Amino acid sequence: MNSHWVPGNRITLLENGEGYFPRVFEAIAAAEREVLLETFILFDDKVGQQLHQALLSAAARGAEVHVLIDGWGSPDLPASFTQPLLDAGVRLRSFEPVQRLFGARINLLRRMHHKLVVVDGQRAFVGGINYSIDHLEEFGPLAKQDYAVEVDGPLVGQIQAFCRANVQAPQPARGQWLKRWRASMERDGVPGVHEDGAVAAFVTRDNHLHRTDIERHYRAAVRSARQRILIANAYFFPGYRLLRDLRRAARRGVQVDLVLQGHPDQPWVKRATELLYRHLIRADVRVFEYNERPLHGKVAVVDDIWATVGSSNLDPTSLSLNLEANVVVRDAAFARHLRERIDHLMAQSCERVQRPATGRLRSAWIAVRSMIVFHALRRFPVWASQGTARTPRVVPMRSDAP
């Protein structure tokens, strides 16, 4: 795994745009030396404009500002948005710029799905929240439920080094980001260490050296669980090994609770996940559907001691194709707080899925159908990778000025 556990961190949970945006915009606007930002979605809406102003403020203070957006997730930023940033010296880049066929975006695979911010090497933000108004409750019934963390402490150095390496290349060679981290520590000093703080790791997934790191952290936590596993994930269609680990945990007496989308923003997601319900419920895994609004979170808690928050879903695109980033935390106080927030969600807005009553013949047909679809979906990343094996492009966004 590419993670390095470090002690002495302060990890703060930020829930939804209401909790996240004020903290990150304040930190960016006050930057003095450096802002590193990577995001899948950046829209020119109310939230995007607030980020825009914060970035301009940082640049005006003399900070070096780097912004990496995903070309598919953020395809239509107008010149009225990008030009003032470029004029202020902000370095804008696009990961795999969007390709269109008859107006439709076609290069969906192997996206840069990170949501990362590092300010002055002292504060970092990691999670699943994009820069768009649909992460605010005022957006209405389709506003997303989501989570992020603010990190203060030595783990920030790892996140900073990772983002700095991405300024040069989207997938650094083995050890490159760690060497840059050590070099930056010698130059800038070690971020503040908090006595009795959380032990945490920054875990990423790429298509080169770290293809399974996030999934392996999940599997290790699930296999070691003794009391409870609580996973809230927007797009849930993991591989056979993680499903097997969850079923085995439930059968040895661990309470396994899954919080999944009941009213998803993409209906096909629910139909695919429902193929797994019978298989999971038969092993005494408890499945809950969140019905208040679309669930966009990617979080988990095990035994009130292990927790993770990040960008990675538990589906084929996140686990096998996209570039992802999570923070994994070993800290009782943080894990309990996250668990309490998800429990509140379950109590207020979730409905438990019951095992459907079907005849033996229909049950057999459902099992066969589910097996065929499951293996087809799980092999999709392998098929898709055949035509997308090249190194992804990161393209600087150019000024329109003569």
FITITOR-789358 format. One line per 10 residues: number of its first residue (from 1); their letters; for each residue y, z, x of N, C-alpha, C. Coordinates in steps of 0.1 Angstrom, whole numbers, plus 5000, padded with zeros to 4 digits. Layout:
<mitors>
NUM = A = Y/Z/X/Y/Z/X/Y/Z/X  ...
</mitors>
This chain:
<mitors>
1 = MNSHWVPGNR = 4988/5000/5008/5000/5000/5000/5013/5000/5009  5023/4994/5004/5036/4994/5012/5045/5006/5009  5040/5016/5002/5048/5027/4999/5047/5038/5010  5058/5045/5012/5058/5056/5022/5063/5068/5014  5055/5078/5012/5059/5090/5005/5069/5098/5013  5080/5102/5007/5090/5110/5014/5094/5121/5005  5096/5133/5011/5100/5145/5003/5115/5146/5002  5120/5156/4994/5134/5159/4995/5143/5150/4987  5138/5144/4976/5146/5135/4968/5151/5142/4955  5162/5138/4950/5166/5141/4936/5165/5129/4928
11 = ITLLENGEGY = 5156/5130/4918/5153/5118/4909/5158/5122/4895  5167/5114/4889/5173/5117/4876/5169/5106/4867  5163/5110/4855/5159/5100/4845/5172/5096/4837  5173/5082/4835/5184/5076/4827/5177/5068/4816  5181/5072/4804/5174/5065/4792/5184/5056/4785  5179/5043/4784/5187/5033/4777/5200/5030/4784  5207/5020/4778/5220/5016/4784/5230/5027/4784  5229/5035/4773/5239/5046/4772/5238/5056/4784  5226/5058/4789/5225/5067/4800/5227/5060/4814  5223/5047/4814/5222/5040/4827/5236/5034/4831
21 = FPRVFEAIAA = 5242/5026/4822/5253/5018/4826/5265/5026/4831  5269/5037/4825/5280/5045/4830/5278/5050/4845  5265/5054/4847/5262/5059/4861/5263/5048/4871  5257/5037/4868/5256/5026/4878/5269/5020/4880  5277/5018/4869/5290/5011/4871/5300/5020/4879  5299/5033/4876/5308/5043/4883/5304/5042/4898  5291/5042/4901/5287/5042/4915/5292/5029/4922  5290/5018/4916/5293/5005/4922/5309/5005/4924  5316/5008/4914/5331/5007/4915/5337/5016/4926  5330/5027/4930/5334/5036/4940/5329/5033/4954
31 = AEREVLLETF = 5321/5022/4955/5315/5019/4968/5325/5016/4978  5322/5021/4990/5331/5019/5002/5326/5009/5012  5313/5008/5014/5307/5000/5024/5298/4989/5019  5289/4992/5009/5279/4982/5006/5274/4984/4992  5272/4973/4985/5265/4973/4972/5254/4962/4973  5242/4966/4970/5230/4957/4969/5225/4957/4955  5225/4946/4948/5221/4946/4934/5211/4934/4932  5200/4937/4925/5190/4927/4922/5187/4929/4907  5187/4918/4899/5184/4919/4885/5178/4907/4879  5170/4908/4870/5163/4897/4863/5173/4890/4853
41 = ILFDDKVGQQ = 5180/4899/4845/5190/4893/4835/5204/4899/4838  5213/4890/4838/5227/4893/4838/5234/4883/4829  5240/4888/4818/5246/4880/4808/5261/4882/4808  5269/4872/4804/5283/4873/4803/5286/4878/4789  5283/4891/4787/5286/4898/4775/5294/4911/4778  5295/4920/4769/5302/4932/4771/5297/4940/4783  5284/4941/4784/5278/4948/4796/5280/4940/4809  5278/4927/4808/5280/4919/4820/5294/4920/4825  5304/4920/4816/5318/4921/4820/5321/4935/4826  5315/4945/4822/5317/4958/4828/5311/4959/4842
51 = LHQALLSAAA = 5300/4952/4844/5294/4951/4857/5303/4943/4866  5308/4932/4860/5317/4923/4867/5329/4930/4873  5335/4939/4865/5347/4947/4869/5343/4957/4880  5332/4963/4879/5327/4972/4889/5325/4965/4902  5319/4953/4902/5317/4946/4914/5330/4942/4921  5340/4937/4913/5353/4934/4918/5360/4946/4924  5358/4957/4918/5364/4970/4923/5358/4973/4937  5345/4972/4938/5338/4975/4951/5343/4965/4961  5344/4952/4958/5348/4942/4968/5363/4945/4972  5371/4949/4962/5385/4952/4966/5387/4964/4975
61 = RGAEVHVLID = 5377/4973/4975/5377/4985/4983/5372/4981/4997  5368/4969/4999/5363/4964/5012/5348/4965/5014  5340/4968/5003/5326/4969/5004/5320/4955/5005  5309/4954/5012/5301/4941/5013/5292/4941/5001  5293/4931/4992/5286/4931/4979/5277/4920/4979  5264/4923/4976/5253/4912/4975/5247/4914/4961  5247/4902/4954/5241/4902/4940/5230/4891/4940  5218/4895/4937/5207/4885/4935/5203/4885/4921  5204/4874/4914/5199/4873/4900/5187/4863/4900  5179/4865/4889/5168/4855/4887/5173/4843/4880
71 = GWGSPDLPAS = 5169/4831/4885/5175/4819/4879/5170/4816/4865  5158/4820/4862/5153/4818/4848/5158/4829/4839  5159/4841/4843/5164/4852/4835/5179/4851/4832  5186/4846/4842/5201/4845/4841/5206/4831/4843  5203/4822/4834/5205/4808/4837/5218/4802/4834  5227/4809/4826/5238/4802/4821/5251/4810/4823  5253/4816/4835/5265/4823/4838/5276/4812/4840  5287/4813/4833/5298/4803/4834/5306/4805/4847  5313/4795/4851/5322/4796/4862/5333/4807/4860  5337/4809/4848/5347/4819/4845/5342/4833/4849
81 = FTQPLLDAGV = 5329/4835/4850/5322/4847/4854/5320/4848/4869  5314/4837/4874/5310/4837/4888/5322/4835/4898  5332/4826/4894/5342/4823/4903/5351/4834/4908  5355/4844/4899/5363/4855/4904/5355/4864/4914  5342/4865/4912/5333/4872/4921/5333/4865/4935  5331/4852/4935/5330/4845/4947/5343/4845/4955  5354/4844/4947/5368/4845/4953/5370/4859/4959  5364/4869/4954/5366/4883/4959/5357/4885/4971  5348/4876/4974/5339/4878/4986/5325/4883/4982  5322/4884/4969/5309/4888/4965/5299/4877/4968
91 = RLRSFEPVQR = 5288/4880/4974/5278/4870/4978/5267/4870/4967  5268/4859/4959/5260/4857/4947/5248/4847/4951  5236/4851/4947/5225/4842/4950/5216/4842/4938  5209/4831/4936/5200/4829/4925/5186/4827/4930  5176/4834/4925/5162/4833/4929/5156/4822/4920  5150/4812/4926/5144/4801/4919/5152/4796/4908  5163/4789/4910/5172/4784/4899/5164/4777/4888  5169/4779/4876/5162/4774/4864/5160/4759/4865  5149/4754/4860/5146/4740/4859/5144/4737/4844  5150/4726/4839/5149/4723/4825/5143/4710/4822
101 = LFGARINLLR = 5136/4709/4811/5130/4697/4806/5134/4696/4791  5142/4686/4787/5147/4684/4774/5154/4697/4769  5161/4703/4778/5169/4715/4775/5161/4728/4776  5148/4728/4777/5140/4740/4777/5138/4745/4792  5138/4757/4794/5135/4763/4808/5120/4762/4810  5116/4756/4821/5102/4754/4823/5095/4761/4835  5103/4766/4844/5098/4773/4856/5097/4788/4854  5089/4792/4845/5088/4806/4840/5081/4815/4850  5071/4809/4858/5062/4817/4866/5068/4822/4879  5063/4834/4884/5067/4840/4897/5081/4843/4897
111 = RMHHKLVVVD = 5086/4851/4888/5100/4854/4887/5103/4867/4895  5116/4868/4899/5121/4880/4905/5125/4890/4894  5117/4900/4891/5118/4909/4880/5124/4922/4883  5129/4924/4896/5135/4936/4900/5147/4940/4892  5150/4953/4890/5162/4959/4886/5166/4970/4896  5173/4966/4906/5176/4975/4917/5191/4975/4920  5196/4987/4924/5210/4988/4929/5210/4999/4940  5216/4996/4951/5218/5006/4962/5233/5006/4966  5239/5017/4966/5253/5019/4969/5255/5027/4981  5261/5021/4992/5265/5028/5004/5253/5035/5011
121 = GQRAFVGGIN = 5241/5030/5007/5229/5037/5013/5227/5051/5009  5234/5056/4999/5234/5070/4995/5228/5072/4981  5230/5062/4972/5225/5063/4958/5218/5050/4955  5206/5051/4948/5199/5039/4943/5195/5041/4929  5193/5030/4922/5189/5029/4908/5177/5020/4907  5167/5024/4901/5155/5016/4899/5150/5017/4885  5146/5006/4878/5141/5008/4865/5138/4995/4858  5139/4995/4845/5136/4983/4837/5148/4977/4829  5160/4983/4831/5172/4980/4823/5179/4968/4829  5181/4957/4822/5189/4946/4826/5204/4948/4822
131 = YSIDHLEEFG = 5212/4938/4826/5227/4939/4823/5230/4930/4811  5227/4935/4799/5229/4928/4787/5231/4938/4776  5238/4934/4765/5242/4943/4755/5230/4948/4746  5219/4941/4747/5207/4945/4739/5201/4957/4744  5206/4963/4755/5201/4976/4759/5210/4988/4754  5219/4985/4745/5228/4995/4739/5225/4996/4724  5225/5008/4719/5221/5010/4705/5230/5002/4695  5242/5000/4699/5252/4992/4690/5247/4978/4688  5237/4973/4696/5232/4960/4694/5225/4958/4680  5220/4970/4675/5213/4970/4662/5198/4972/4663
141 = PLAKQDYAVE = 5191/4967/4653/5176/4970/4652/5168/4964/4664  5174/4954/4671/5166/4948/4682/5171/4954/4696  5179/4964/4696/5183/4971/4708/5170/4977/4715  5169/4975/4728/5157/4979/4735/5157/4994/4739  5145/5000/4738/5142/5013/4743/5137/5012/4758  5144/5018/4767/5141/5016/4781/5145/5028/4790  5141/5027/4803/5143/5038/4812/5146/5033/4826  5153/5041/4834/5155/5039/4848/5157/5053/4855  5158/5052/4868/5160/5065/4875/5172/5063/4885  5179/5073/4887/5189/5074/4898/5182/5082/4910
151 = VDGPLVGQIQ = 5183/5077/4922/5177/5083/4933/5187/5087/4943  5186/5100/4948/5195/5105/4958/5186/5112/4968  5187/5108/4981/5178/5114/4991/5172/5104/5000  5163/5107/5009/5158/5098/5019/5151/5086/5014  5146/5086/5001/5139/5074/4996/5149/5063/4994  5162/5066/4993/5172/5055/4992/5172/5046/5004  5169/5051/5016/5168/5043/5028/5157/5032/5027  5146/5035/5021/5135/5025/5019/5140/5014/5009  5147/5018/4998/5151/5009/4988/5162/5000/4994  5171/5006/5002/5182/4998/5009/5176/4988/5018
161 = AFCRANVQAP = 5166/4992/5026/5161/4983/5036/5153/4972/5029  5147/4974/5018/5140/4964/5011/5150/4954/5006  5161/4958/5000/5171/4949/4994/5178/4942/5005  5181/4948/5017/5187/4942/5028/5178/4930/5033  5165/4933/5034/5156/4922/5038/5156/4911/5028  5158/4913/5016/5158/4903/5006/5171/4894/5007  5181/4900/5013/5193/4892/5015/5190/4880/5024  5180/4882/5033/5176/4871/5042/5165/4863/5037  5155/4869/5030/5143/4862/5025/5138/4870/5014  5132/4863/5004/5127/4870/4992/5114/4878/4994
171 = QPARGQWLKR = 5106/4874/5004/5094/4882/5007/5093/4884/5022  5098/4896/5027/5098/4898/5041/5084/4899/5047  5083/4896/5060/5070/4897/5067/5066/4912/5068  5053/4913/5071/5048/4927/5072/5056/4936/5082  5060/4947/5077/5067/4957/5085/5082/4954/5087  5087/4942/5082/5101/4938/5085/5110/4948/5078  5107/4951/5065/5117/4959/5058/5117/4973/5063  5105/4978/5068/5105/4992/5074/5113/4992/5087  5112/4981/5095/5119/4981/5108/5134/4981/5105  5138/4973/5094/5152/4973/5091/5157/4986/5086
181 = WRASMERDGV = 5148/4993/5079/5151/5007/5074/5154/5016/5085  5145/5016/5095/5147/5025/5107/5159/5021/5114  5162/5008/5116/5174/5004/5123/5187/5009/5115  5186/5008/5102/5198/5012/5094/5200/5027/5094  5189/5034/5096/5190/5049/5097/5196/5053/5110  5193/5045/5121/5199/5048/5133/5214/5045/5133  5218/5035/5125/5232/5030/5125/5240/5039/5115  5234/5041/5103/5242/5048/5092/5238/5062/5090  5228/5067/5096/5223/5081/5093/5214/5082/5082  5206/5093/5081/5197/5095/5070/5204/5100/5058
191 = PGVHEDGAVA = 5201/5094/5046/5207/5099/5034/5203/5114/5032  5212/5121/5025/5210/5135/5023/5197/5140/5018  5191/5150/5024/5178/5155/5021/5181/5168/5012  5174/5168/5000/5175/5180/4991/5164/5189/4993  5166/5201/4997/5155/5210/4999/5148/5212/4986  5135/5213/4986/5127/5215/4975/5128/5203/4965  5132/5192/4970/5133/5180/4961/5119/5173/4959  5120/5162/4951/5108/5155/4947/5102/5147/4959  5089/5146/4959/5082/5137/4968/5081/5123/4960  5085/5112/4967/5086/5100/4959/5083/5088/4969
201 = AFVTRDNHLH = 5079/5077/4962/5076/5065/4970/5082/5053/4962  5087/5043/4970/5092/5031/4965/5081/5020/4966  5076/5015/4955/5064/5006/4955/5068/4993/4949  5064/4982/4957/5068/4969/4952/5055/4960/4951  5057/4949/4944/5046/4939/4942/5052/4925/4946  5045/4918/4954/5049/4904/4957/5037/4895/4957  5039/4883/4961/5028/4873/4961/5023/4870/4975  5026/4879/4984/5022/4877/4998/5014/4889/5004  5020/4900/5007/5012/4911/5013/5009/4923/5003  5016/4923/4992/5015/4935/4984/5013/4931/4969
211 = RTDIERHYRA = 5002/4924/4967/4999/4918/4954/4994/4929/4944  4988/4940/4949/4982/4949/4939/4987/4963/4941  4998/4965/4948/5002/4979/4952/5006/4988/4940  5013/4982/4930/5017/4990/4919/5005/4993/4910  4996/4984/4908/4984/4986/4900/4975/4996/4907  4974/4996/4920/4966/5006/4928/4972/5020/4926  4985/5022/4926/4990/5035/4923/4987/5040/4909  4988/5031/4900/4984/5035/4886/4969/5039/4886  4960/5031/4892/4946/5034/4891/4943/5047/4899  4949/5050/4910/4947/5062/4917/4950/5074/4908
221 = AVRSARQRIL = 4962/5073/4902/4966/5084/4893/4957/5086/4881  4953/5075/4875/4944/5076/4864/4930/5082/4868  4925/5078/4879/4912/5083/4883/4912/5098/4887  4924/5103/4891/4925/5117/4895/4930/5126/4884  4933/5120/4872/4938/5128/4861/4927/5138/4856  4932/5150/4852/4924/5161/4847/4928/5165/4833  4940/5163/4829/4944/5168/4815/4950/5157/4806  4960/5150/4811/4966/5140/4802/4971/5128/4810  4970/5116/4804/4976/5104/4809/4984/5098/4798  4997/5096/4800/5007/5091/4790/5013/5079/4796
231 = IANAYFFPGY = 5011/5067/4790/5017/5055/4794/5025/5049/4783  5037/5045/4786/5046/5038/4776/5049/5025/4783  5045/5014/4778/5046/5001/4785/5048/4990/4775  5058/4982/4777/5062/4971/4768/5052/4960/4766  5047/4956/4777/5037/4945/4777/5024/4949/4783  5014/4953/4775/5002/4959/4780/4990/4950/4778  4986/4945/4789/4973/4937/4790/4968/4937/4804  4964/4949/4808/4960/4951/4823/4946/4945/4825  4943/4945/4838/4930/4940/4842/4918/4949/4838  4906/4944/4841/4894/4951/4837/4893/4965/4844
241 = RLLRDLRRAA = 4897/4965/4857/4895/4978/4864/4904/4989/4859  4916/4986/4855/4925/4997/4850/4920/5000/4836  4916/4991/4828/4911/4994/4815/4898/5003/4816  4890/5000/4825/4878/5008/4828/4881/5022/4832  4891/5023/4841/4896/5037/4845/4901/5045/4834  4909/5039/4825/4914/5046/4813/4903/5050/4804  4893/5042/4801/4882/5045/4792/4874/5057/4799  4871/5056/4812/4864/5066/4818/4871/5080/4818  4884/5079/4820/4892/5092/4819/4891/5098/4805  4892/5090/4795/4891/5095/4781/4877/5101/4779
251 = RRGVQVDLVL = 4867/5095/4784/4853/5099/4781/4850/5112/4789  4857/5115/4800/4855/5127/4807/4864/5139/4802  4871/5136/4791/4879/5147/4784/4894/5147/4787  4899/5137/4794/4913/5136/4796/4919/5130/4783  4930/5135/4779/4938/5129/4768/4945/5117/4773  4942/5106/4768/4948/5093/4772/4956/5088/4760  4969/5087/4762/4978/5082/4751/4986/5070/4756  4985/5059/4749/4993/5047/4752/5003/5045/4741  5016/5043/4745/5027/5040/4736/5030/5025/4739  5028/5017/4728/5030/5003/4730/5039/4998/4719
261 = QGHPDQPWVK = 5042/4985/4719/5052/4979/4710/5046/4978/4696  5053/4983/4686/5049/4980/4672/5057/4969/4666  5070/4968/4670/5079/4957/4666/5084/4950/4678  5076/4942/4685/5081/4936/4698/5091/4925/4696  5099/4923/4707/5108/4912/4707/5101/4898/4708  5089/4898/4712/5080/4886/4713/5067/4889/4706  5065/4884/4694/5054/4887/4685/5040/4885/4692  5039/4875/4700/5026/4872/4707/5021/4883/4715  5031/4892/4720/5027/4903/4729/5018/4912/4721  5022/4915/4709/5014/4925/4700/5001/4919/4697
271 = RATELLYRHL = 5000/4906/4694/4987/4900/4690/4978/4900/4702  4983/4898/4714/4974/4899/4726/4969/4913/4728  4978/4923/4728/4975/4937/4730/4965/4942/4720  4966/4937/4707/4957/4942/4697/4943/4939/4700  4940/4928/4708/4926/4925/4712/4920/4936/4719  4928/4945/4725/4922/4956/4733/4920/4969/4725  4926/4970/4713/4926/4982/4706/4913/4988/4704  4904/4980/4698/4890/4984/4695/4883/4989/4707  4884/4982/4718/4878/4986/4731/4883/4999/4736  4896/5002/4734/4901/5014/4739/4898/5026/4730
281 = IRADVRVFEY = 4900/5024/4717/4899/5034/4707/4884/5039/4707  4875/5030/4709/4860/5034/4709/4858/5044/4720  4866/5044/4731/4864/5053/4742/4873/5066/4740  4879/5067/4728/4887/5079/4725/4901/5078/4732  4905/5066/4736/4919/5064/4740/4928/5064/4728  4939/5072/4728/4948/5072/4716/4959/5061/4718  4960/5053/4708/4970/5042/4709/4980/5044/4698  4993/5044/4703/5004/5046/4693/5013/5033/4694  5019/5029/4683/5029/5019/4683/5042/5024/4680  5052/5020/4688/5066/5025/4687/5073/5015/4677
291 = NERPLHGKVA = 5078/5020/4666/5082/5011/4655/5097/5011/4652  5105/5019/4660/5119/5019/4657/5127/5007/4661  5123/5002/4673/5130/4990/4679/5121/4985/4690  5124/4974/4696/5115/4969/4707/5115/4979/4719  5103/4981/4723/5100/4990/4735/5101/4981/4747  5109/4984/4757/5110/4977/4769/5107/4985/4782  5103/4998/4780/5101/5007/4791/5088/5004/4798  5087/5008/4811/5076/5007/4819/5074/5020/4827  5069/5030/4820/5068/5044/4825/5055/5050/4823  5052/5060/4830/5039/5067/4829/5040/5081/4835
301 = VVDDIWATVG = 5032/5091/4829/5031/5104/4834/5016/5108/4834  5012/5115/4845/4998/5120/4846/4999/5135/4850  4993/5143/4841/4991/5157/4844/5004/5165/4847  5015/5160/4842/5028/5166/4844/5031/5168/4858  5026/5160/4867/5030/5161/4881/5033/5147/4887  5026/5136/4882/5028/5123/4888/5035/5115/4877  5045/5107/4881/5052/5098/4872/5056/5085/4878  5059/5075/4871/5064/5063/4876/5074/5057/4866  5085/5051/4871/5095/5043/4864/5098/5031/4871  5099/5020/4865/5103/5007/4872/5103/4995/4863
311 = SSNLDPTSLS = 5101/4984/4870/5102/4971/4863/5089/4965/4859  5078/4971/4864/5065/4964/4862/5058/4968/4849  5056/4957/4841/5047/4959/4830/5033/4959/4834  5024/4962/4825/5009/4962/4828/5003/4950/4822  5007/4938/4826/5002/4925/4820/5001/4915/4832  4995/4904/4829/4992/4894/4840/5004/4889/4847  5016/4888/4841/5027/4883/4848/5033/4893/4858  5034/4906/4854/5039/4916/4862/5029/4920/4873  5016/4920/4870/5006/4925/4879/5001/4914/4889  5004/4901/4885/4998/4890/4893/5007/4879/4897
321 = LNLEANVVVR = 5020/4879/4892/5029/4868/4894/5043/4872/4899  5049/4881/4891/5063/4884/4893/5065/4894/4906  5077/4894/4911/5081/4904/4920/5086/4916/4913  5081/4927/4916/5083/4940/4908/5086/4951/4917  5093/4962/4912/5096/4974/4920/5096/4986/4911  5089/4996/4915/5088/5009/4908/5091/5021/4918  5095/5032/4912/5095/5044/4919/5084/5053/4914  5076/5058/4923/5065/5068/4919/5069/5081/4924  5068/5091/4915/5073/5105/4918/5062/5115/4917  5061/5124/4926/5052/5136/4925/5062/5148/4924
331 = DAAFARHLRE = 5065/5152/4912/5074/5164/4910/5072/5169/4896  5069/5181/4895/5066/5187/4881/5077/5187/4872  5089/5190/4877/5101/5190/4868/5104/5176/4863  5104/5166/4871/5107/5153/4867/5096/5148/4857  5084/5150/4861/5073/5145/4852/5073/5152/4839  5076/5164/4838/5077/5171/4825/5088/5166/4817  5099/5163/4823/5111/5158/4815/5108/5144/4810  5102/5135/4818/5098/5122/4813/5088/5123/4802  5078/5132/4804/5068/5133/4793/5074/5139/4780  5083/5148/4781/5090/5153/4769/5097/5142/4762
341 = RIDHLMAQSC = 5104/5133/4769/5112/5123/4763/5102/5113/4756  5091/5110/4762/5081/5101/4755/5075/5108/4744  5071/5121/4745/5066/5128/4734/5075/5128/4722  5088/5129/4725/5098/5129/4714/5098/5115/4707  5097/5105/4715/5096/5091/4709/5083/5090/4700  5072/5096/4705/5060/5095/4697/5061/5103/4684  5067/5115/4685/5069/5123/4673/5078/5117/4662  5089/5110/4667/5099/5105/4658/5097/5091/4653  5091/5083/4662/5091/5068/4658/5078/5061/4661  5067/5068/4663/5054/5061/4666/5044/5063/4655
351 = ERVQRPATGR = 5035/5054/4653/5024/5055/4644/5011/5053/4652  5002/5062/4650/4989/5061/4657/4980/5050/4651  4974/5042/4659/4966/5031/4655/4952/5037/4652  4946/5034/4640/4933/5039/4637/4923/5028/4640  4911/5032/4642/4900/5023/4644/4897/5015/4631  4898/5002/4632/4896/4994/4619/4881/4995/4615  4879/4996/4602/4865/4997/4596/4861/4982/4593  4851/4977/4601/4846/4964/4598/4830/4964/4598  4824/4954/4592/4810/4953/4592/4805/4949/4606  4791/4951/4607/4785/4949/4620/4787/4934/4625
361 = LRSAWIAVRS = 4785/4924/4616/4787/4910/4620/4801/4907/4624  4811/4912/4616/4825/4909/4619/4829/4917/4632  4823/4928/4634/4826/4936/4646/4821/4928/4659  4809/4922/4658/4804/4915/4669/4813/4903/4672  4817/4896/4661/4826/4884/4663/4839/4888/4670  4845/4899/4665/4857/4904/4671/4855/4907/4686  4844/4913/4689/4841/4916/4703/4840/4904/4712  4833/4894/4707/4831/4881/4714/4845/4874/4716  4852/4873/4705/4865/4866/4705/4875/4873/4715  4875/4887/4715/4883/4894/4724/4880/4892/4738
371 = MIVFHALRRF = 4866/4892/4741/4862/4890/4754/4866/4876/4760  4865/4866/4752/4869/4852/4756/4884/4852/4759  4892/4857/4750/4907/4857/4751/4911/4865/4763  4904/4877/4765/4908/4886/4776/4906/4879/4789  4894/4873/4791/4891/4867/4804/4900/4855/4806  4904/4848/4796/4913/4836/4797/4926/4841/4802  4932/4851/4795/4945/4856/4799/4945/4862/4813  4934/4869/4816/4934/4876/4829/4933/4865/4841  4927/4854/4838/4925/4843/4848/4937/4834/4848  4946/4835/4838/4958/4827/4838/4966/4827/4850
381 = PVWASQGTAR = 4969/4839/4856/4977/4839/4869/4970/4831/4880  4957/4831/4881/4950/4824/4891/4952/4809/4889  4951/4804/4876/4953/4790/4873/4968/4787/4876  4977/4795/4871/4991/4792/4873/4995/4792/4887  4989/4800/4896/4993/4800/4910/4989/4788/4918  4980/4779/4912/4976/4767/4919/4988/4758/4922  4997/4758/4913/5009/4749/4914/5021/4756/4918  5021/4769/4921/5033/4776/4925/5031/4784/4937  5024/4779/4947/5021/4787/4959/5032/4787/4969  5041/4778/4968/5052/4776/4978/5061/4789/4979
391 = TPRVVPMRSD = 5068/4790/4990/5077/4801/4991/5089/4799/4981  5092/4809/4973/5103/4807/4964/5117/4805/4971  5125/4798/4963/5139/4795/4969/5149/4805/4964  5157/4809/4973/5169/4818/4970/5181/4809/4974  5189/4806/4964/5200/4796/4965/5213/4803/4964  5222/4802/4974/5236/4808/4972/5243/4801/4961  5251/4808/4953/5259/4802/4943/5272/4799/4949  5276/4786/4948/5288/4781/4955/5301/4782/4947  5312/4782/4954/5325/4782/4948/5328/4768/4943  5335/4768/4931/5339/4755/4926/5353/4751/4932
401 = AP = 5359/4760/4939/5372/4757/4945/5371/4746/4956  5381/4737/4957/5380/4727/4967/5382/4732/4981
</mitors>
